[in-house]
């Protein structure tokens, strides 16, 4: 198992729209396509306060991630979600994190 950390730097004027559309449209499609979100946050203190959205997903293996990404990219509802947030995202940073044996995420539900 590994985790994917994704950070979105958003335009301040679009944060509310992004969060609302992600919750109502993006996340349901992602879940249906195989994404397993472990958490989601908006940065509260730091250099990108109120404009950085972060999520963490769990993956069994790279094949599962590749398959889910392929599904979500062609899903008409996800494409519509992408159009609904067009111009809001300034930058996306994706990181793959390998678990260490003592990670609480491996032992807690």
N, CA, C and O atoms as a MOPAC input file, in Angstrom:
PM7 MOZYME 1SCF
protein

 N      0.83700 1    -1.17600 1     0.00000 1
 C      0.00000 1     0.00000 1     0.00000 1
 C      0.88500 1     1.24400 1     0.00000 1
 O      1.97100 1     1.25200 1     0.58000 1
 N      0.39900 1     2.29300 1    -0.66200 1
 C      1.07400 1     3.57700 1    -0.61800 1
 C      0.01400 1     4.67200 1    -0.64500 1
 O     -1.16900 1     4.40800 1    -0.85900 1
 N      0.45600 1     5.89000 1    -0.42500 1
 C     -0.45100 1     7.03300 1    -0.42600 1
 C     -0.01600 1     8.04100 1    -1.47900 1
 O      1.15700 1     8.13500 1    -1.84200 1
 N     -0.98400 1     8.77600 1    -1.94800 1
 C     -0.74000 1     9.86700 1    -2.89200 1
 C     -1.17700 1    11.15700 1    -2.21800 1
 O     -2.30900 1    11.27600 1    -1.74900 1
 N     -0.27400 1    12.11000 1    -2.17700 1
 C     -0.56600 1    13.42600 1    -1.62200 1
 C     -0.70000 1    14.39400 1    -2.78300 1
 O      0.21200 1    14.52800 1    -3.59900 1
 N     -1.82900 1    15.06200 1    -2.85300 1
 C     -2.03800 1    16.01000 1    -3.94300 1
 C     -2.37400 1    17.37000 1    -3.34700 1
 O     -3.25600 1    17.48900 1    -2.49700 1
 N     -1.65700 1    18.39700 1    -3.80500 1
 C     -1.87500 1    19.75900 1    -3.33900 1
 C     -2.29900 1    20.62900 1    -4.52200 1
 O     -1.67000 1    20.61900 1    -5.58000 1
 N     -3.37700 1    21.37700 1    -4.31700 1
 C     -3.88000 1    22.28800 1    -5.33300 1
 C     -3.71600 1    23.70900 1    -4.80300 1
 O     -4.23400 1    24.03500 1    -3.73500 1
 N     -3.00300 1    24.55500 1    -5.53900 1
 C     -2.94600 1    25.97400 1    -5.21500 1
 C     -4.04100 1    26.64300 1    -6.02800 1
 O     -4.04600 1    26.59600 1    -7.25800 1
 N     -4.97100 1    27.27000 1    -5.31100 1
 C     -6.18200 1    27.80200 1    -5.92500 1
 C     -6.19500 1    29.32100 1    -5.93700 1
 O     -5.57500 1    29.96700 1    -5.09200 1
 N     -6.90200 1    29.87800 1    -6.89300 1
 C     -7.15600 1    31.30600 1    -6.92200 1
 C     -8.12200 1    31.62000 1    -5.78000 1
 O     -9.15600 1    30.96600 1    -5.64600 1
 N     -7.79400 1    32.60800 1    -4.96400 1
 C     -8.59100 1    32.91300 1    -3.77000 1
 C    -10.07200 1    33.10700 1    -4.08600 1
 O    -10.93200 1    32.65000 1    -3.33400 1
 N    -10.36600 1    33.77400 1    -5.17900 1
 C    -11.77100 1    34.05300 1    -5.49900 1
 C    -12.55600 1    32.79300 1    -5.88200 1
 O    -13.78700 1    32.82300 1    -5.90700 1
 N    -11.86400 1    31.68700 1    -6.18000 1
 C    -12.55200 1    30.47200 1    -6.60800 1
 C    -12.54400 1    29.34000 1    -5.60300 1
 O    -13.04400 1    28.25500 1    -5.90100 1
 N    -11.98300 1    29.56500 1    -4.40500 1
 C    -11.86100 1    28.47900 1    -3.42800 1
 C    -13.22400 1    27.87900 1    -3.08800 1
 O    -13.37300 1    26.65700 1    -3.09200 1
 N    -14.20400 1    28.70400 1    -2.79900 1
 C    -15.54000 1    28.20300 1    -2.44700 1
 C    -16.15200 1    27.37700 1    -3.56000 1
 O    -16.71300 1    26.31000 1    -3.31300 1
 N    -16.04600 1    27.86500 1    -4.77700 1
 C    -16.57200 1    27.13800 1    -5.93700 1
 C    -15.86100 1    25.80500 1    -6.10400 1
 O    -16.50100 1    24.78000 1    -6.33700 1
 N    -14.52400 1    25.81800 1    -5.98500 1
 C    -13.76200 1    24.58700 1    -6.11900 1
 C    -14.20700 1    23.55200 1    -5.08600 1
 O    -14.50300 1    22.41000 1    -5.43600 1
 N    -14.25400 1    23.95800 1    -3.80500 1
 C    -14.60800 1    23.01200 1    -2.74400 1
 C    -16.01800 1    22.46400 1    -2.92200 1
 O    -16.24900 1    21.26600 1    -2.75200 1
 N    -16.95200 1    23.33100 1    -3.26200 1
 C    -18.33500 1    22.89200 1    -3.45500 1
 C    -18.43500 1    21.91400 1    -4.62300 1
 O    -19.08400 1    20.87500 1    -4.50500 1
 N    -17.80100 1    22.23600 1    -5.73900 1
 C    -17.87500 1    21.36300 1    -6.91100 1
 C    -17.08900 1    20.06500 1    -6.71500 1
 O    -17.49000 1    19.01300 1    -7.21100 1
 N    -15.96300 1    20.14300 1    -5.99000 1
 C    -15.21600 1    18.92200 1    -5.71200 1
 C    -16.06800 1    17.97000 1    -4.87900 1
 O    -16.15300 1    16.77800 1    -5.17600 1
 N    -16.69800 1    18.50500 1    -3.83300 1
 C    -17.51500 1    17.64800 1    -2.95300 1
 C    -18.72400 1    17.06600 1    -3.69400 1
 O    -19.01200 1    15.87600 1    -3.56800 1
 N    -19.42100 1    17.89100 1    -4.45500 1
 C    -20.66300 1    17.45200 1    -5.09800 1
 C    -20.43800 1    16.65900 1    -6.38100 1
 O    -21.21100 1    15.75300 1    -6.69200 1
 N    -19.38600 1    16.99100 1    -7.12600 1
 C    -19.20700 1    16.38300 1    -8.45100 1
 C    -17.92600 1    15.56400 1    -8.59000 1
 O    -17.96600 1    14.41700 1    -9.03600 1
 N    -16.80200 1    16.14400 1    -8.21400 1
 C    -15.52400 1    15.48000 1    -8.41900 1
 C    -15.33000 1    14.24700 1    -7.56400 1
 O    -15.00300 1    13.17800 1    -8.07900 1
 N    -15.52700 1    14.38100 1    -6.26800 1
 C    -15.28300 1    13.27100 1    -5.35100 1
 C    -16.16300 1    12.05000 1    -5.62100 1
 O    -15.64400 1    10.93400 1    -5.61200 1
 N    -17.46100 1    12.20400 1    -5.86000 1
 C    -18.26200 1    11.00400 1    -6.15000 1
 C    -17.75400 1    10.22200 1    -7.37000 1
 O    -17.73800 1     8.99100 1    -7.35500 1
 N    -17.34500 1    10.92900 1    -8.41200 1
 C    -16.82200 1    10.25000 1    -9.60300 1
 C    -15.49900 1     9.57400 1    -9.27500 1
 O    -15.27400 1     8.42300 1    -9.65000 1
 N    -14.62400 1    10.29100 1    -8.57600 1
 C    -13.33200 1     9.71400 1    -8.21200 1
 C    -13.52200 1     8.43800 1    -7.39000 1
 O    -12.84900 1     7.43600 1    -7.62900 1
 N    -14.43000 1     8.47900 1    -6.43300 1
 C    -14.69800 1     7.31300 1    -5.58700 1
 C    -15.22400 1     6.15900 1    -6.43500 1
 O    -14.78300 1     5.01900 1    -6.28500 1
 N    -16.15900 1     6.45500 1    -7.31400 1
 C    -16.71900 1     5.42900 1    -8.19800 1
 C    -15.64400 1     4.80700 1    -9.09000 1
 O    -15.72300 1     3.62800 1    -9.43500 1
 N    -14.64800 1     5.60000 1    -9.45800 1
 C    -13.58700 1     5.12800 1   -10.35800 1
 C    -12.44100 1     4.43100 1    -9.62800 1
 O    -11.53000 1     3.91000 1   -10.27100 1
 N    -12.47200 1     4.41200 1    -8.28200 1
 C    -11.47500 1     3.65900 1    -7.54200 1
 C    -10.58700 1     4.44000 1    -6.59800 1
 O     -9.73200 1     3.84600 1    -5.94100 1
 N    -10.75700 1     5.75700 1    -6.50600 1
 C     -9.98800 1     6.54700 1    -5.55300 1
 C    -10.50800 1     6.27300 1    -4.14000 1
 O    -11.71600 1     6.14900 1    -3.93600 1
 N     -9.60800 1     6.18100 1    -3.17800 1
 C     -9.95900 1     5.98000 1    -1.77200 1
 C     -9.33500 1     7.11600 1    -0.96700 1
 O     -8.20100 1     7.00800 1    -0.49900 1
 N    -10.08600 1     8.20600 1    -0.81100 1
 C     -9.56000 1     9.36100 1    -0.09000 1
 C     -9.48000 1     9.06800 1     1.39900 1
 O    -10.45700 1     8.65400 1     2.02300 1
 N     -8.29100 1     9.29100 1     1.95600 1
 C     -8.06900 1     9.11300 1     3.38800 1
 C     -8.31700 1    10.41200 1     4.13700 1
 O     -8.59200 1    10.39300 1     5.33700 1
 N     -8.22200 1    11.54100 1     3.44100 1
 C     -8.44400 1    12.83300 1     4.07300 1
 C     -8.35900 1    13.95800 1     3.06900 1
 O     -7.81700 1    13.80200 1     1.97500 1
 N     -8.90400 1    15.09700 1     3.46200 1
 C     -8.86900 1    16.29400 1     2.62400 1
 C     -8.83500 1    17.50700 1     3.54300 1
 O     -9.50500 1    17.54500 1     4.57500 1
 N     -8.03600 1    18.50200 1     3.14400 1
 C     -7.82700 1    19.67000 1     3.99900 1
 C     -7.69900 1    20.93200 1     3.17700 1
 O     -7.36600 1    20.88600 1     1.99300 1
 N     -7.96800 1    22.07000 1     3.81900 1
 C     -7.63300 1    23.38000 1     3.28600 1
 C     -6.58100 1    23.93900 1     4.23800 1
 O     -6.74300 1    23.85300 1     5.45600 1
 N     -5.52000 1    24.50200 1     3.70800 1
 C     -4.43200 1    25.01000 1     4.55600 1
 C     -4.95200 1    26.16900 1     5.39800 1
 O     -5.52200 1    27.12500 1     4.87200 1
 N     -4.75100 1    26.07500 1     6.70500 1
 C     -5.27900 1    27.06400 1     7.64200 1
 C     -4.20900 1    28.03500 1     8.12300 1
 O     -4.49700 1    29.20600 1     8.36800 1
 N     -2.99600 1    27.56300 1     8.25800 1
 C     -1.87800 1    28.41800 1     8.64800 1
 C     -0.70400 1    28.04900 1     7.74600 1
 O     -0.38100 1    26.87100 1     7.59500 1
 N     -0.07900 1    29.03200 1     7.16000 1
 C      1.06100 1    28.77700 1     6.28400 1
 C      1.08300 1    29.74300 1     5.12600 1
 O      0.25900 1    30.65500 1     5.05100 1
 N      2.03200 1    29.54400 1     4.21400 1
 C      2.19700 1    30.50300 1     3.12400 1
 C      1.02800 1    30.53900 1     2.14000 1
 O      0.84200 1    31.53900 1     1.44800 1
 N      0.25500 1    29.49100 1     2.06800 1
 C     -0.87800 1    29.44200 1     1.13200 1
 C     -2.20700 1    29.36300 1     1.89400 1
 O     -3.13700 1    28.68700 1     1.45400 1
 N     -2.29200 1    30.04800 1     3.02700 1
 C     -3.48900 1    30.02600 1     3.85800 1
 C     -4.73600 1    30.30900 1     3.03000 1
 O     -4.81000 1    31.29900 1     2.30300 1
 N     -5.69900 1    29.42800 1     3.15600 1
 C     -7.02300 1    29.52900 1     2.54100 1
 C     -7.02400 1    29.29400 1     1.03200 1
 O     -8.09400 1    29.28900 1     0.42300 1
 N     -5.85800 1    29.09900 1     0.41100 1
 C     -5.86300 1    28.86400 1    -1.03500 1
 C     -5.24100 1    27.52200 1    -1.41800 1
 O     -5.18900 1    27.19100 1    -2.60200 1
 N     -4.77300 1    26.75400 1    -0.45500 1
 C     -4.19600 1    25.44300 1    -0.77400 1
 C     -5.13700 1    24.35100 1    -0.27500 1
 O     -5.44000 1    24.26000 1     0.91400 1
 N     -5.59200 1    23.52400 1    -1.22200 1
 C     -6.42400 1    22.36900 1    -0.91000 1
 C     -5.54900 1    21.13200 1    -1.05800 1
 O     -4.80700 1    21.00300 1    -2.03100 1
 N     -5.63800 1    20.22400 1    -0.09200 1
 C     -4.80200 1    19.02900 1    -0.07000 1
 C     -5.67700 1    17.80300 1     0.14500 1
 O     -6.57700 1    17.81200 1     0.98500 1
 N     -5.40800 1    16.74400 1    -0.62000 1
 C     -6.03900 1    15.46200 1    -0.29500 1
 C     -5.00000 1    14.36300 1    -0.27500 1
 O     -3.93600 1    14.46000 1    -0.88600 1
 N     -5.35200 1    13.30000 1     0.45900 1
 C     -4.49100 1    12.13200 1     0.60100 1
 C     -5.31600 1    10.90500 1     0.22500 1
 O     -6.37800 1    10.66500 1     0.80000 1
 N     -4.82800 1    10.13600 1    -0.73600 1
 C     -5.53200 1     8.92500 1    -1.17200 1
 C     -4.69200 1     7.69900 1    -0.86100 1
 O     -3.46200 1     7.75300 1    -0.85900 1
 N     -5.38500 1     6.58000 1    -0.59400 1
 C     -4.73100 1     5.28500 1    -0.37100 1
 C     -4.80700 1     4.48000 1    -1.65900 1
 O     -5.81500 1     4.50400 1    -2.36500 1
 N     -3.72400 1     3.76500 1    -1.95200 1
 C     -3.69500 1     2.87900 1    -3.11700 1
 C     -3.07900 1     1.54800 1    -2.71100 1
 O     -2.11100 1     1.50800 1    -1.95100 1
 N     -3.64100 1     0.46800 1    -3.21900 1
 C     -3.07600 1    -0.86400 1    -2.96800 1
 C     -1.77900 1    -1.05600 1    -3.73900 1
 O     -0.83100 1    -1.66300 1    -3.24100 1
 N     -1.74800 1    -0.52600 1    -4.97400 1
 C     -0.56500 1    -0.66700 1    -5.81600 1
 C     -0.65500 1     0.34900 1    -6.95500 1
 O     -1.68000 1     1.00900 1    -7.12500 1
 N      0.40600 1     0.46900 1    -7.72200 1
 C      0.42800 1     1.43800 1    -8.82200 1
 C     -0.56500 1     1.09500 1    -9.92700 1
 O     -1.10200 1     1.99200 1   -10.57700 1
 N     -0.81400 1    -0.19400 1   -10.14400 1
 C     -1.79200 1    -0.58100 1   -11.16100 1
 C     -3.18000 1    -0.06500 1   -10.82100 1
 O     -3.90700 1     0.38300 1   -11.70800 1
 N     -3.56100 1    -0.12300 1    -9.54200 1
 C     -4.87200 1     0.37900 1    -9.11400 1
 C     -4.98100 1     1.87600 1    -9.37900 1
 O     -6.02000 1     2.36000 1    -9.82600 1
 N     -3.90700 1     2.60300 1    -9.10200 1
 C     -3.89500 1     4.04400 1    -9.34400 1
 C     -4.00400 1     4.33300 1   -10.84000 1
 O     -4.78700 1     5.18700 1   -11.25400 1
 N     -3.22500 1     3.62900 1   -11.64100 1
 C     -3.23800 1     3.82500 1   -13.09400 1
 C     -4.62400 1     3.55900 1   -13.66100 1
 O     -5.11100 1     4.31000 1   -14.50600 1
 N     -5.26000 1     2.48300 1   -13.19300 1
 C     -6.60100 1     2.12400 1   -13.66400 1
 C     -7.62600 1     3.18500 1   -13.26900 1
 O     -8.45900 1     3.57200 1   -14.08800 1
 N     -7.57500 1     3.65400 1   -12.03400 1
 C     -8.51700 1     4.67300 1   -11.56900 1
 C     -8.34200 1     5.97800 1   -12.34100 1
 O     -9.32500 1     6.61300 1   -12.72200 1
 N     -7.09700 1     6.37600 1   -12.57000 1
 C     -6.84300 1     7.60200 1   -13.34000 1
 C     -7.37300 1     7.48100 1   -14.76400 1
 O     -7.94800 1     8.43200 1   -15.29300 1
 N     -7.18500 1     6.32400 1   -15.38700 1
 C     -7.68700 1     6.11400 1   -16.74600 1
 C     -9.21400 1     6.22400 1   -16.78700 1
 O     -9.77100 1     6.81200 1   -17.71500 1
 N     -9.87600 1     5.67000 1   -15.79900 1
 C    -11.34300 1     5.72100 1   -15.74300 1
 C    -11.84700 1     7.14300 1   -15.52600 1
 O    -12.76100 1     7.59700 1   -16.21400 1
 N    -11.25000 1     7.83600 1   -14.57400 1
 C    -11.74600 1     9.15900 1   -14.22100 1
 C    -11.53000 1    10.15900 1   -15.36200 1
 O    -12.35300 1    11.05100 1   -15.56800 1
 N    -10.45800 1    10.01900 1   -16.08300 1
 C    -10.13400 1    10.97700 1   -17.15600 1
 C    -11.11400 1    10.93900 1   -18.32700 1
 O    -11.22600 1    11.91900 1   -19.06400 1
 N    -11.82000 1     9.83200 1   -18.50700 1
 C    -12.78100 1     9.72900 1   -19.61600 1
 C    -14.23200 1     9.78200 1   -19.13700 1
 O    -15.15300 1     9.73000 1   -19.95200 1
 N    -14.44100 1     9.88400 1   -17.84400 1
 C    -15.80200 1     9.91500 1   -17.30400 1
 C    -16.45100 1    11.27300 1   -17.62800 1
 O    -15.89900 1    12.31500 1   -17.27200 1
 N    -17.60200 1    11.27300 1   -18.29000 1
 C    -18.25900 1    12.53800 1   -18.66600 1
 C    -18.55800 1    13.45000 1   -17.46300 1
 O    -18.46200 1    14.67200 1   -17.57400 1
 N    -18.91400 1    12.86300 1   -16.33300 1
 C    -19.19500 1    13.67600 1   -15.14600 1
 C    -17.92100 1    14.32300 1   -14.60800 1
 O    -17.95600 1    15.45600 1   -14.12600 1
 N    -16.81300 1    13.62000 1   -14.68600 1
 C    -15.54700 1    14.20300 1   -14.22800 1
 C    -15.07100 1    15.28900 1   -15.19600 1
 O    -14.51700 1    16.30400 1   -14.77600 1
 N    -15.28500 1    15.07200 1   -16.46200 1
 C    -14.94600 1    16.09600 1   -17.45300 1
 C    -15.76700 1    17.35700 1   -17.19700 1
 O    -15.24000 1    18.46600 1   -17.28200 1
 N    -17.05400 1    17.19700 1   -16.88300 1
 C    -17.90300 1    18.34700 1   -16.54700 1
 C    -17.41000 1    19.03100 1   -15.27300 1
 O    -17.40800 1    20.25900 1   -15.18400 1
 N    -16.99000 1    18.23200 1   -14.28600 1
 C    -16.41700 1    18.81300 1   -13.06900 1
 C    -15.19800 1    19.65300 1   -13.42300 1
 O    -15.04700 1    20.76800 1   -12.92300 1
 N    -14.33000 1    19.13000 1   -14.27700 1
 C    -13.14000 1    19.86900 1   -14.69700 1
 C    -13.49700 1    21.20600 1   -15.32900 1
 O    -12.82700 1    22.21100 1   -15.09100 1
 N    -14.54800 1    21.21500 1   -16.12800 1
 C    -14.99200 1    22.47300 1   -16.74400 1
 C    -15.51800 1    23.44500 1   -15.69500 1
 O    -15.36100 1    24.65800 1   -15.83600 1
 N    -16.14700 1    22.91200 1   -14.63800 1
 C    -16.74000 1    23.77700 1   -13.61000 1
 C    -15.68900 1    24.47700 1   -12.74900 1
 O    -15.99400 1    25.46400 1   -12.08000 1
 N    -14.46000 1    23.97300 1   -12.76100 1
 C    -13.40000 1    24.58000 1   -11.94500 1
 C    -12.30000 1    25.19700 1   -12.81100 1
 O    -11.23700 1    25.56800 1   -12.31500 1
 N    -12.57300 1    25.29700 1   -14.10100 1
 C    -11.58100 1    25.83100 1   -15.04000 1
 C    -11.17700 1    27.24700 1   -14.62300 1
 O    -12.02600 1    28.09400 1   -14.34400 1
 N     -9.87300 1    27.48300 1   -14.58600 1
 C     -9.35300 1    28.79500 1   -14.23600 1
 C     -9.13400 1    29.01500 1   -12.75100 1
 O     -8.56600 1    30.03500 1   -12.36100 1
 N     -9.57500 1    28.07700 1   -11.90500 1
 C     -9.42700 1    28.22500 1   -10.44900 1
 C     -8.08600 1    27.66500 1    -9.97300 1
 O     -7.47100 1    28.22000 1    -9.06200 1
 N     -7.63600 1    26.58100 1   -10.58000 1
 C     -6.40300 1    25.91400 1   -10.14600 1
 C     -5.20400 1    26.62200 1   -10.76700 1
 O     -5.09700 1    26.75100 1   -11.98600 1
 N     -4.30200 1    27.07700 1    -9.89100 1
 C     -3.07500 1    27.71900 1   -10.36500 1
 C     -1.95900 1    26.70300 1   -10.55900 1
 O     -1.13800 1    26.83700 1   -11.46600 1
 N     -1.93200 1    25.68100 1    -9.69800 1
 C     -0.85800 1    24.69300 1    -9.75200 1
 C     -1.28400 1    23.44500 1    -8.99500 1
 O     -2.01600 1    23.52900 1    -8.00900 1
 N     -0.82200 1    22.28000 1    -9.46000 1
 C     -1.06500 1    21.01200 1    -8.77200 1
 C      0.28300 1    20.34000 1    -8.52900 1
 O      1.13100 1    20.28000 1    -9.41900 1
 N      0.46500 1    19.84000 1    -7.31700 1
 C      1.67500 1    19.10800 1    -6.96100 1
 C      1.24200 1    17.72300 1    -6.48600 1
 O      0.45800 1    17.61100 1    -5.54400 1
 N      1.73800 1    16.68000 1    -7.12100 1
 C      1.39400 1    15.30300 1    -6.77300 1
 C      2.63500 1    14.59400 1    -6.26000 1
 O      3.70600 1    14.66600 1    -6.86400 1
 N      2.47400 1    13.90700 1    -5.13500 1
 C      3.57200 1    13.14000 1    -4.55800 1
 C      3.08500 1    11.74800 1    -4.19600 1
 O      1.97000 1    11.57300 1    -3.70400 1
 N      3.93300 1    10.76400 1    -4.44500 1
 C      3.66200 1     9.38800 1    -4.04700 1
 C      4.47900 1     9.12400 1    -2.79000 1
 O      5.68900 1     9.34800 1    -2.76800 1
 N      3.81000 1     8.64900 1    -1.74700 1
 C      4.43900 1     8.42400 1    -0.44900 1
 C      4.45600 1     6.93200 1    -0.13800 1
 O      3.42300 1     6.26400 1    -0.19200 1
 N      5.62000 1     6.42800 1     0.18200 1
 C      5.77200 1     5.02200 1     0.56300 1
 C      5.65400 1     4.93100 1     2.07700 1
 O      6.31200 1     5.67900 1     2.80000 1
 N      4.82800 1     4.02700 1     2.55400 1
 C      4.61800 1     3.84500 1     3.98900 1
 C      5.85300 1     3.28200 1     4.66900 1
 O      6.60400 1     2.49900 1     4.08700 1
 N      6.04600 1     3.69400 1     5.90400 1
 C      7.03400 1     3.06200 1     6.76200 1
 C      6.27500 1     2.12400 1     7.70000 1
 O      5.08400 1     2.32200 1     7.94000 1
 N      6.94100 1     1.12800 1     8.22000 1
 C      6.27300 1     0.06700 1     8.97000 1
 C      5.50000 1     0.56000 1    10.19000 1
 O      4.54600 1    -0.09700 1    10.60600 1
 N      5.87800 1     1.68700 1    10.77200 1
 C      5.22800 1     2.16100 1    12.00000 1
 C      4.15900 1     3.23000 1    11.74300 1
 O      3.68300 1     3.86300 1    12.68500 1
 N      3.78300 1     3.43200 1    10.49600 1
 C      2.78700 1     4.44600 1    10.16600 1
 C      1.43100 1     4.12100 1    10.79700 1
 O      0.91000 1     3.02200 1    10.60200 1
 N      0.84800 1     5.07200 1    11.55800 1
 C     -0.48300 1     4.84500 1    12.13100 1
 C     -1.54800 1     4.56600 1    11.08100 1
 O     -2.52700 1     3.87700 1    11.36800 1
 N     -1.37600 1     5.08800 1     9.87000 1
 C     -2.35100 1     4.84400 1     8.81500 1
 C     -2.41200 1     3.37400 1     8.40900 1
 O     -3.39400 1     2.94100 1     7.80700 1
 N     -1.39000 1     2.61600 1     8.72600 1
 C     -1.39300 1     1.18700 1     8.40100 1
 C     -2.08100 1     0.35200 1     9.47300 1
 O     -2.51500 1    -0.76800 1     9.20500 1
 N     -2.18300 1     0.88500 1    10.66900 1
 C     -2.72000 1     0.10400 1    11.76800 1
 C     -4.08300 1     0.57800 1    12.26000 1
 O     -4.75300 1    -0.14000 1    13.00200 1
 N     -4.50100 1     1.77100 1    11.86000 1
 C     -5.79900 1     2.30600 1    12.27100 1
 C     -6.75300 1     2.28000 1    11.09000 1
 O     -6.34300 1     2.51800 1     9.95400 1
 N     -8.03100 1     1.99100 1    11.35000 1
 C     -9.01300 1     1.95000 1    10.24500 1
 C     -9.23500 1     3.29900 1     9.60200 1
 O    -10.02700 1     3.41500 1     8.66700 1

